[in-house]
Amino acid sequence: MTELSGGSALPQERRVVTAIPGPKSLELQARRTATVAGGVGSVLPVFTTRAGGGVIEDVDGNSLIDFGSGIAVTSVGASAEAVVRRASAQLANFTHTCFMVTPYEGYVEVCERLAELTPGDHAKKSALFNSGAEAVENAVKIARAYTKRQAVVVFDHGYHGRTNLTMALTAKNMPYKHGFGPFAPEVYRVPVAYGYRWPTGPENCGPEAAAQAIDQITKQVGAENVAAIIIEPVLGEGGFIEPAKGFLPAIVKFANDNGIVFVADEIQSGFCRTGQWFACEDEGIVPDLITTAKGIAGGLPLAAVTGRAEIMDSAHAGGLGGTYGGNPVACAGALGAIETMRELDLNAKAKRIEEVMKGRLAVMQEKFPVIGDIRGRGAMIAIELVKDPETKAPAPEAAGALAKACHAEGLLVLTCGTYGNVLRFLPPLVIGEDLLNEGLDIIEAALGRL
């Protein structure tokens, strides 16, 4: 079957013709080892030649089912027609002028789309950057400029990037922070509503975790010192944790009551990934600032901070920017990605992916007690693996073994989680249902062999 909805003419089929990785990939890996820094890792060292729809084709002629989307980036597919068309046209006109030197319409258009799509009907403005970490760092700068305060509050299991400030904001030490300190000061971490592991059970988790977090902020930091509270509405690297219901609204109310800028980090969860344009819409959250990247531009590097106009305008002229921020080719790609999301109704597609995946995974959970929890929304789904469903002791070895078994069969999956025991699924939203089910067949068979 050839899937054209994502703009890809690649045959939409799994094809395993060599061991994975194959001989040509191994040859390239040897070249890579000689010249690429060892600190740059890869989940699966197969070298890509083409990708699109729901597949990745490697140099050895293998075609892998893609349950990773380049970590939630290629939601519209890795070669979506509108992204390729618009970016190619822009490439022919000019590659760069620097928006801070001579501006161009594409940047303005992306900011207009962001004002339309992000939650809330207040006046909004945006600033464009290159990466998620840059967006988060600039959100902190803007919040500090607006509030004239310094402290930033983040949450257990949160991930916000790899720059010095965003490493400080990130919870997990290995591999993100280990040996790279000292980190930026005035960052404070509080509990998050992790329902599966909450001591008094998921039904009590939301209000209890919110009360704990607010108590810690009040006593240890002082609400009047806090510039920003930053949280992922669905925590990504920390294990696809959906904060228990009631938690986010309580934190937002506390922020609003105390003049604190509430920042929704939607870098992994935004742009239809959870079946809504943004995950914070699930509980009606309207953030003061929202950071986006990953899925925004169909694979081209682009990020944004969007928020209340009066907050966004608090930074002095020249205080925000960067040489490549809002690059014209990336902006063209973003307009193509948004066009694709709207035309194909990728929110509905994400919801259908959730329906299929959660249905199949629930059946697997009954057969395999190693699956402790199934969670997530839309096409952002995960299973948490445990040694014992009673004690919930994390099983990172099982997660690693399961990922390896899937890779050998031609299914790309990713692991995550503070304990390294979560298998996460981020298929492109344009994936065909036959490929989706074939991928789930591979997971089920691999679980049976574990």
LOMI-746984 format. One record per residue (C-alpha): x, y, z. Coordinates in steps of 0.001 Angstrom, whole numbers, plus 500000, padded with zeros to 6 digits. Layout:
N
XYZ...
This chain:
450
500000500000500000501332503479499160500313506203501630500023509606499970498217511536502725501522512635504254502888513631500874505202510616500641505475508419497545507487505860499528505867502423499655504206502256503061505414498824504077507856497233506483510706495545504654513608493816506420516224492538503949519366492560506154520178492397509831519404495742511480521707497613511338522849496232507983526361496147506433526194499608504828524933501159508062527751499432509974530259500838507488528857504341507967528835503816511729532596503128511604533103506418509720530878508185512227532818506787515208536019508227513731534714511774513295531525512407515340531824513218519053531070510202521232528654512226523354526184512362520441524195509135520712521677507388518451518754505179519420519231502924516395522324503356514174520677502682510820521501505410508326518473506933506624518170507575502896514454508429502643511513508786504988507855509664504672504375508682505775504981506066508460508300504586507280512050505193507304514190503629504563517870502918505281521020502579503178520690498787503158517191498873501637515346498115504867512078499948505453511283500461509128507924501336510689508397504691512405507005504974515945509355507860516769508734510746514312512232512066515026511031512563518649507613514024517788508952516267515014507659514763511768504012514616512794502970515467509213505445512895507849509130513360507038508497514570503476505032516151503569504083517657500203503127521113501518506298521358503635508531520346500719506703522617498258506770525724500420510310525218501747511648524516498224510072527692496851511563529723499705514954528061499230514974529264495612514171532855496662516597533301499567517918531197502438518606533899505010518750537621505644518384537524509459514994538808510573516779541281512858518520542818509825515907542809507049512613541065507916510377538948505663506711537979505502507087534294506426508110535103509993505097537383510418502777534757508902503978532084511347503353534482514263499850535147512892499123531393512729500418530926516283498159533720517553495170531957515938495971528424517073497249528779520654494708528778523523492949531982524605491329534868522756493556537594524234495980539649522102499084537524521451502569538016520077505390535570519295509150535454518937510769532714516836513900530705517630515669527506516515515083524861519179512879523943522097515590524717524636516010528193523130512268528772523355512163527778527043515200529897527858513616532913526175510316532305527980512259532617531258513912535832530041510527537299529097508887536256532382511722537786534390511555541012532391507787541204532927507627540342536634510979541850537737511430538612539715514056535876539417512865532496540704511635529805538307509592526801539467509664523473537591508487519946538391509737516446539140510216514367535956510223517505533757512474517953530731513164521355529184516436521132527230520212520860527205521498524446527511522869525495530911519604527074532082517386524356530637519583521614532155518892523301535516515170523176534695515372519485533676514862516881536409516798513839535148520536513659535776521677510951533327522249511563530450521139515199530390522996516851533299525655514472534599529049516173534834527918519385533128527333521672536159527314524100537841523866525084536622521926528341536510520639529490539922517150530414541146515505527205539870513216525300542269511692521835541732508379520694543237506242517504543044504118516666540013500878514670539950502251511293538745499062509270539243500517505801538694503096506270541449501169508525543855501204506958547366497468507429548055496379506411544551495585508225541302492133509357542488493720511575545191496774512568543205495683515822541499494589517859544537497209516372546892500133516967544519498938520518543804498684521258547538502200519862548124503683521842545234502001525088546287503056524574549907506679524076548861506673527140546610505118529288549322507439528134552115510719527540550299510686530219547589507951532736548363505279533292545717506266536963545471509750535913544247508575533602541448508788534900537873507536531756536127506103528294536680506996526011533750505411522614533071504824520237530175501044519539530045502064515965529206505588515338530516507738513996527677511190512625528516510018512052532101507765509229530911504678510629529124503145511467532492499718513095532265499348515165535437496312513848537333493100515801536734492783518982538740496526519468539176497155521884536301494079524086536977495153524431540641498704525416539659497396527914537079495067529484539672497973529813542121500098531458539406497312533861538418496577534776542043500230535608542675501251537438539507503383534507538310503767533839534565502429530349533776504409528744530938503111525644529119506033523795527527504265522220524528507439521404522616506726517650522476502955517688523055501902520504520694500561520680517126497932517902517096500158515346518825497644514690521631494514515034519475494181518754520228496234521607518832497836521857522290497697519424525213496863522144527761493466522565526086492378519261527686491568520962531016490851524362529502494236525795530504495096529165528947498828529710529532500406533155529765503247531891527565503461528725525467506681527287524032506583525268520820509117523542518542509428519920517303506155519396515354505848523028514218507790522867510930507690519326509530511332518603510372512935522017509876514447523727512937511986526271514300510693527161517763508489529851519252507420531598522409503834532818522083501935534675524754500005537601526095501030540684524142501795542748527257504112540008528605505831539406525261506428543151524850508115543492528251511584542657526900513456545700525576514042546120521820516993543952520795516647541810523939515169538860522030516461537252518863519276535200517375520979534990514001518909532109512638515741532538514718512697532229512447514802531268509419512763531890506235513000528286504970511923526936508371509028529439508459507906528224505028508063524646506330505936525615509328503261527155507115503262523924505090503015521777508229500091523811509608498380523637506194498769519832506278497468519558509850494363521524508954493669519869505584494075516313506873492477517023510286495432515509512091493772516060515478491154513491514461493923511225513148495766511448516481492592510490518357492116507472516089495740506415516715495039506601520470491909504476520070493784501773518144496905501786520313495225501881523714492775499164522674495579496841521569497866497706524508495073497032527047494758493492525676498541493076525971498498494342529569496090491558530522498500488981529081501797490538530211502019491821533812505281493598532924503031496403531568502263498351534725500606501377533145499289502557529768499004506307529420499150509346527176496817510972524682496502511022520917499654509795519209501685510347522401501210506968524097503458505042526481503676501855528516505522501782531843507245498453532477507563497044535994509117493977537614506026493440539749502608495092539275502119495186543072505372496904544075505628498806540744509415498382540869510712499872537582511992497440534923514450499447532771516126496244531535512795495041530139512248498382528379515711498180526796515220494566525745511782495278524290513073498251522284515966496150520972513613493327519957511373495788518101514347497348516301515532493934515097512097493373513509512052496731511726510028498821514188511598502012515523510519502731519124511969505018521805512389504640525548512060507397528161511157507965531815513038509032534906513607505334535703514340504382532070511417501928532107508952503558529720508451502657526060506960505623524207505145505662520900505139508781518707504045507629515239503638510235512496500008511349512487499773510351508798500738506712509432498462504131507795496381501997510150497801498812508640501340499909509583500136500964513031498666497528513671501706495753512227503891497724514643501642496697517530501855493055516362505655493313516634505419494760520156503043491994521229505258489254519815508336490808521464506539490976524832505714487296524450509431486500524000510626488672526914
